[in-house]
Amino acid sequence: MRRVVGFGLFWFSGGMVFNMLLPNLFVEILCAALFVLAAYELFCCKR
């Protein structure tokens, strides 16, 4: 479980750095929504 939390925190911090490079709030929200949908598709859907 510690490795999973560490992995999540690593990518969370990477996302924060990426977020500083984006031009405005709309683009940040759009990227966040796309990443949440991609994560759901990859980890929660059964195929």
PyMOL Python script that loads the backbone (N, CA, C, O; Angstrom):
from pymol import cmd

cmd.read_pdbstr("""\
ATOM      1  N   MET A   1       0.824  -1.190   0.000  1.00  0.00           N
ATOM      2  CA  MET A   1       0.000   0.000   0.000  1.00  0.00           C
ATOM      3  C   MET A   1       0.879   1.268   0.000  1.00  0.00           C
ATOM      4  O   MET A   1       0.526   2.271  -0.621  1.00  0.00           O
ATOM      5  N   ARG A   2       2.008   1.213   0.692  1.00  0.00           N
ATOM      6  CA  ARG A   2       2.896   2.373   0.734  1.00  0.00           C
ATOM      7  C   ARG A   2       3.428   2.701  -0.652  1.00  0.00           C
ATOM      8  O   ARG A   2       3.601   3.872  -0.991  1.00  0.00           O
ATOM      9  N   ARG A   3       3.690   1.675  -1.455  1.00  0.00           N
ATOM     10  CA  ARG A   3       4.200   1.914  -2.804  1.00  0.00           C
ATOM     11  C   ARG A   3       3.131   2.555  -3.683  1.00  0.00           C
ATOM     12  O   ARG A   3       3.436   3.417  -4.506  1.00  0.00           O
ATOM     13  N   VAL A   4       1.882   2.136  -3.512  1.00  0.00           N
ATOM     14  CA  VAL A   4       0.784   2.711  -4.302  1.00  0.00           C
ATOM     15  C   VAL A   4       0.596   4.184  -3.940  1.00  0.00           C
ATOM     16  O   VAL A   4       0.423   5.024  -4.823  1.00  0.00           O
ATOM     17  N   VAL A   5       0.630   4.495  -2.657  1.00  0.00           N
ATOM     18  CA  VAL A   5       0.491   5.892  -2.217  1.00  0.00           C
ATOM     19  C   VAL A   5       1.668   6.715  -2.727  1.00  0.00           C
ATOM     20  O   VAL A   5       1.481   7.840  -3.190  1.00  0.00           O
ATOM     21  N   GLY A   6       2.873   6.168  -2.647  1.00  0.00           N
ATOM     22  CA  GLY A   6       4.035   6.869  -3.166  1.00  0.00           C
ATOM     23  C   GLY A   6       3.941   7.115  -4.656  1.00  0.00           C
ATOM     24  O   GLY A   6       4.298   8.191  -5.134  1.00  0.00           O
ATOM     25  N   PHE A   7       3.463   6.130  -5.393  1.00  0.00           N
ATOM     26  CA  PHE A   7       3.278   6.274  -6.836  1.00  0.00           C
ATOM     27  C   PHE A   7       2.270   7.372  -7.145  1.00  0.00           C
ATOM     28  O   PHE A   7       2.492   8.201  -8.028  1.00  0.00           O
ATOM     29  N   GLY A   8       1.160   7.371  -6.411  1.00  0.00           N
ATOM     30  CA  GLY A   8       0.146   8.406  -6.606  1.00  0.00           C
ATOM     31  C   GLY A   8       0.662   9.794  -6.284  1.00  0.00           C
ATOM     32  O   GLY A   8       0.390  10.743  -7.020  1.00  0.00           O
ATOM     33  N   LEU A   9       1.402   9.925  -5.194  1.00  0.00           N
ATOM     34  CA  LEU A   9       1.949  11.226  -4.821  1.00  0.00           C
ATOM     35  C   LEU A   9       2.983  11.713  -5.826  1.00  0.00           C
ATOM     36  O   LEU A   9       3.068  12.911  -6.095  1.00  0.00           O
ATOM     37  N   PHE A  10       3.770  10.796  -6.384  1.00  0.00           N
ATOM     38  CA  PHE A  10       4.741  11.170  -7.399  1.00  0.00           C
ATOM     39  C   PHE A  10       4.041  11.783  -8.605  1.00  0.00           C
ATOM     40  O   PHE A  10       4.439  12.846  -9.082  1.00  0.00           O
ATOM     41  N   TRP A  11       3.016  11.127  -9.091  1.00  0.00           N
ATOM     42  CA  TRP A  11       2.317  11.641 -10.269  1.00  0.00           C
ATOM     43  C   TRP A  11       1.477  12.868  -9.950  1.00  0.00           C
ATOM     44  O   TRP A  11       1.269  13.716 -10.818  1.00  0.00           O
ATOM     45  N   PHE A  12       0.993  12.974  -8.726  1.00  0.00           N
ATOM     46  CA  PHE A  12       0.285  14.176  -8.307  1.00  0.00           C
ATOM     47  C   PHE A  12       1.223  15.381  -8.360  1.00  0.00           C
ATOM     48  O   PHE A  12       0.841  16.448  -8.841  1.00  0.00           O
ATOM     49  N   SER A  13       2.447  15.211  -7.867  1.00  0.00           N
ATOM     50  CA  SER A  13       3.400  16.313  -7.911  1.00  0.00           C
ATOM     51  C   SER A  13       3.812  16.628  -9.344  1.00  0.00           C
ATOM     52  O   SER A  13       4.021  17.791  -9.688  1.00  0.00           O
ATOM     53  N   GLY A  14       3.931  15.603 -10.176  1.00  0.00           N
ATOM     54  CA  GLY A  14       4.222  15.840 -11.589  1.00  0.00           C
ATOM     55  C   GLY A  14       3.107  16.619 -12.263  1.00  0.00           C
ATOM     56  O   GLY A  14       3.370  17.480 -13.102  1.00  0.00           O
ATOM     57  N   GLY A  15       1.877  16.329 -11.907  1.00  0.00           N
ATOM     58  CA  GLY A  15       0.738  17.064 -12.445  1.00  0.00           C
ATOM     59  C   GLY A  15       0.717  18.512 -11.995  1.00  0.00           C
ATOM     60  O   GLY A  15       0.309  19.392 -12.753  1.00  0.00           O
ATOM     61  N   MET A  16       1.152  18.768 -10.770  1.00  0.00           N
ATOM     62  CA  MET A  16       1.207  20.143 -10.285  1.00  0.00           C
ATOM     63  C   MET A  16       2.252  20.946 -11.059  1.00  0.00           C
ATOM     64  O   MET A  16       2.032  22.115 -11.377  1.00  0.00           O
ATOM     65  N   VAL A  17       3.383  20.317 -11.358  1.00  0.00           N
ATOM     66  CA  VAL A  17       4.408  21.002 -12.153  1.00  0.00           C
ATOM     67  C   VAL A  17       3.886  21.260 -13.563  1.00  0.00           C
ATOM     68  O   VAL A  17       4.075  22.347 -14.107  1.00  0.00           O
ATOM     69  N   PHE A  18       3.233  20.266 -14.152  1.00  0.00           N
ATOM     70  CA  PHE A  18       2.647  20.425 -15.491  1.00  0.00           C
ATOM     71  C   PHE A  18       1.604  21.534 -15.487  1.00  0.00           C
ATOM     72  O   PHE A  18       1.504  22.303 -16.443  1.00  0.00           O
ATOM     73  N   ASN A  19       0.830  21.615 -14.414  1.00  0.00           N
ATOM     74  CA  ASN A  19      -0.228  22.614 -14.295  1.00  0.00           C
ATOM     75  C   ASN A  19       0.332  24.035 -14.286  1.00  0.00           C
ATOM     76  O   ASN A  19      -0.334  24.959 -14.754  1.00  0.00           O
ATOM     77  N   MET A  20       1.526  24.223 -13.768  1.00  0.00           N
ATOM     78  CA  MET A  20       2.138  25.551 -13.750  1.00  0.00           C
ATOM     79  C   MET A  20       2.493  26.026 -15.161  1.00  0.00           C
ATOM     80  O   MET A  20       2.644  27.227 -15.387  1.00  0.00           O
ATOM     81  N   LEU A  21       2.628  25.107 -16.100  1.00  0.00           N
ATOM     82  CA  LEU A  21       3.013  25.468 -17.462  1.00  0.00           C
ATOM     83  C   LEU A  21       1.819  25.807 -18.355  1.00  0.00           C
ATOM     84  O   LEU A  21       2.000  26.360 -19.439  1.00  0.00           O
ATOM     85  N   LEU A  22       0.614  25.486 -17.919  1.00  0.00           N
ATOM     86  CA  LEU A  22      -0.574  25.730 -18.733  1.00  0.00           C
ATOM     87  C   LEU A  22      -1.002  27.192 -18.660  1.00  0.00           C
ATOM     88  O   LEU A  22      -0.806  27.850 -17.638  1.00  0.00           O
ATOM     89  N   PRO A  23      -1.590  27.701 -19.751  1.00  0.00           N
ATOM     90  CA  PRO A  23      -1.857  29.139 -19.836  1.00  0.00           C
ATOM     91  C   PRO A  23      -3.009  29.661 -18.972  1.00  0.00           C
ATOM     92  O   PRO A  23      -2.916  30.767 -18.439  1.00  0.00           O
ATOM     93  N   ASN A  24      -4.098  28.887 -18.820  1.00  0.00           N
ATOM     94  CA  ASN A  24      -5.228  29.437 -18.060  1.00  0.00           C
ATOM     95  C   ASN A  24      -6.024  28.332 -17.376  1.00  0.00           C
ATOM     96  O   ASN A  24      -5.756  27.145 -17.559  1.00  0.00           O
ATOM     97  N   LEU A  25      -7.005  28.750 -16.588  1.00  0.00           N
ATOM     98  CA  LEU A  25      -7.782  27.816 -15.771  1.00  0.00           C
ATOM     99  C   LEU A  25      -8.608  26.860 -16.624  1.00  0.00           C
ATOM    100  O   LEU A  25      -8.740  25.689 -16.268  1.00  0.00           O
ATOM    101  N   PHE A  26      -9.161  27.321 -17.728  1.00  0.00           N
ATOM    102  CA  PHE A  26      -9.980  26.451 -18.570  1.00  0.00           C
ATOM    103  C   PHE A  26      -9.174  25.264 -19.093  1.00  0.00           C
ATOM    104  O   PHE A  26      -9.658  24.133 -19.090  1.00  0.00           O
ATOM    105  N   VAL A  27      -7.963  25.518 -19.534  1.00  0.00           N
ATOM    106  CA  VAL A  27      -7.108  24.438 -20.045  1.00  0.00           C
ATOM    107  C   VAL A  27      -6.756  23.473 -18.921  1.00  0.00           C
ATOM    108  O   VAL A  27      -6.703  22.263 -19.144  1.00  0.00           O
ATOM    109  N   GLU A  28      -6.516  23.982 -17.725  1.00  0.00           N
ATOM    110  CA  GLU A  28      -6.214  23.120 -16.580  1.00  0.00           C
ATOM    111  C   GLU A  28      -7.388  22.200 -16.257  1.00  0.00           C
ATOM    112  O   GLU A  28      -7.200  21.006 -16.026  1.00  0.00           O
ATOM    113  N   ILE A  29      -8.592  22.752 -16.241  1.00  0.00           N
ATOM    114  CA  ILE A  29      -9.785  21.957 -15.944  1.00  0.00           C
ATOM    115  C   ILE A  29     -10.031  20.930 -17.046  1.00  0.00           C
ATOM    116  O   ILE A  29     -10.386  19.788 -16.757  1.00  0.00           O
ATOM    117  N   LEU A  30      -9.848  21.321 -18.292  1.00  0.00           N
ATOM    118  CA  LEU A  30     -10.022  20.404 -19.414  1.00  0.00           C
ATOM    119  C   LEU A  30      -9.037  19.242 -19.326  1.00  0.00           C
ATOM    120  O   LEU A  30      -9.430  18.090 -19.512  1.00  0.00           O
ATOM    121  N   CYS A  31      -7.776  19.521 -19.049  1.00  0.00           N
ATOM    122  CA  CYS A  31      -6.772  18.459 -18.911  1.00  0.00           C
ATOM    123  C   CYS A  31      -7.101  17.543 -17.736  1.00  0.00           C
ATOM    124  O   CYS A  31      -6.990  16.322 -17.855  1.00  0.00           O
ATOM    125  N   ALA A  32      -7.499  18.110 -16.620  1.00  0.00           N
ATOM    126  CA  ALA A  32      -7.848  17.299 -15.455  1.00  0.00           C
ATOM    127  C   ALA A  32      -9.011  16.369 -15.760  1.00  0.00           C
ATOM    128  O   ALA A  32      -8.982  15.198 -15.380  1.00  0.00           O
ATOM    129  N   ALA A  33     -10.036  16.874 -16.443  1.00  0.00           N
ATOM    130  CA  ALA A  33     -11.183  16.048 -16.795  1.00  0.00           C
ATOM    131  C   ALA A  33     -10.784  14.924 -17.749  1.00  0.00           C
ATOM    132  O   ALA A  33     -11.233  13.789 -17.590  1.00  0.00           O
ATOM    133  N   LEU A  34      -9.953  15.228 -18.727  1.00  0.00           N
ATOM    134  CA  LEU A  34      -9.496  14.197 -19.660  1.00  0.00           C
ATOM    135  C   LEU A  34      -8.675  13.127 -18.949  1.00  0.00           C
ATOM    136  O   LEU A  34      -8.815  11.941 -19.249  1.00  0.00           O
ATOM    137  N   PHE A  35      -7.825  13.527 -18.017  1.00  0.00           N
ATOM    138  CA  PHE A  35      -7.009  12.559 -17.297  1.00  0.00           C
ATOM    139  C   PHE A  35      -7.849  11.694 -16.369  1.00  0.00           C
ATOM    140  O   PHE A  35      -7.559  10.509 -16.206  1.00  0.00           O
ATOM    141  N   VAL A  36      -8.884  12.260 -15.758  1.00  0.00           N
ATOM    142  CA  VAL A  36      -9.776  11.472 -14.909  1.00  0.00           C
ATOM    143  C   VAL A  36     -10.522  10.448 -15.753  1.00  0.00           C
ATOM    144  O   VAL A  36     -10.656   9.295 -15.342  1.00  0.00           O
ATOM    145  N   LEU A  37     -11.004  10.844 -16.914  1.00  0.00           N
ATOM    146  CA  LEU A  37     -11.685   9.896 -17.798  1.00  0.00           C
ATOM    147  C   LEU A  37     -10.739   8.797 -18.275  1.00  0.00           C
ATOM    148  O   LEU A  37     -11.128   7.631 -18.342  1.00  0.00           O
ATOM    149  N   ALA A  38      -9.511   9.159 -18.604  1.00  0.00           N
ATOM    150  CA  ALA A  38      -8.534   8.158 -19.035  1.00  0.00           C
ATOM    151  C   ALA A  38      -8.219   7.191 -17.896  1.00  0.00           C
ATOM    152  O   ALA A  38      -8.118   5.985 -18.120  1.00  0.00           O
ATOM    153  N   ALA A  39      -8.063   7.706 -16.679  1.00  0.00           N
ATOM    154  CA  ALA A  39      -7.779   6.847 -15.534  1.00  0.00           C
ATOM    155  C   ALA A  39      -8.940   5.893 -15.280  1.00  0.00           C
ATOM    156  O   ALA A  39      -8.717   4.714 -15.002  1.00  0.00           O
ATOM    157  N   TYR A  40     -10.157   6.377 -15.368  1.00  0.00           N
ATOM    158  CA  TYR A  40     -11.320   5.516 -15.182  1.00  0.00           C
ATOM    159  C   TYR A  40     -11.348   4.414 -16.236  1.00  0.00           C
ATOM    160  O   TYR A  40     -11.597   3.249 -15.924  1.00  0.00           O
ATOM    161  N   GLU A  41     -11.094   4.784 -17.464  1.00  0.00           N
ATOM    162  CA  GLU A  41     -11.109   3.822 -18.557  1.00  0.00           C
ATOM    163  C   GLU A  41     -10.021   2.753 -18.367  1.00  0.00           C
ATOM    164  O   GLU A  41     -10.253   1.570 -18.617  1.00  0.00           O
ATOM    165  N   LEU A  42      -8.861   3.175 -17.934  1.00  0.00           N
ATOM    166  CA  LEU A  42      -7.746   2.232 -17.782  1.00  0.00           C
ATOM    167  C   LEU A  42      -7.873   1.329 -16.564  1.00  0.00           C
ATOM    168  O   LEU A  42      -7.535   0.148 -16.643  1.00  0.00           O
ATOM    169  N   PHE A  43      -8.351   1.853 -15.437  1.00  0.00           N
ATOM    170  CA  PHE A  43      -8.304   1.106 -14.191  1.00  0.00           C
ATOM    171  C   PHE A  43      -9.634   0.527 -13.737  1.00  0.00           C
ATOM    172  O   PHE A  43      -9.643  -0.433 -12.965  1.00  0.00           O
ATOM    173  N   CYS A  44     -10.757   1.073 -14.186  1.00  0.00           N
ATOM    174  CA  CYS A  44     -12.040   0.654 -13.650  1.00  0.00           C
ATOM    175  C   CYS A  44     -12.900  -0.138 -14.626  1.00  0.00           C
ATOM    176  O   CYS A  44     -13.773  -0.888 -14.190  1.00  0.00           O
ATOM    177  N   CYS A  45     -12.691  -0.002 -15.885  1.00  0.00           N
ATOM    178  CA  CYS A  45     -13.527  -0.691 -16.858  1.00  0.00           C
ATOM    179  C   CYS A  45     -13.068  -2.133 -17.021  1.00  0.00           C
ATOM    180  O   CYS A  45     -11.873  -2.429 -17.038  1.00  0.00           O
ATOM    181  N   LYS A  46     -14.045  -3.017 -17.140  1.00  0.00           N
ATOM    182  CA  LYS A  46     -13.725  -4.432 -17.309  1.00  0.00           C
ATOM    183  C   LYS A  46     -13.902  -4.811 -18.760  1.00  0.00           C
ATOM    184  O   LYS A  46     -15.011  -4.782 -19.293  1.00  0.00           O
ATOM    185  N   ARG A  47     -12.811  -5.162 -19.388  1.00  0.00           N
ATOM    186  CA  ARG A  47     -12.856  -5.610 -20.780  1.00  0.00           C
ATOM    187  C   ARG A  47     -12.104  -6.882 -20.932  1.00  0.00           C
ATOM    188  O   ARG A  47     -12.024  -7.423 -22.035  1.00  0.00           O
TER     189      ARG A  47
END
""", "prot")
cmd.dss("prot")
cmd.show_as("cartoon", "prot")
cmd.util.cbc("prot")
cmd.orient("prot")
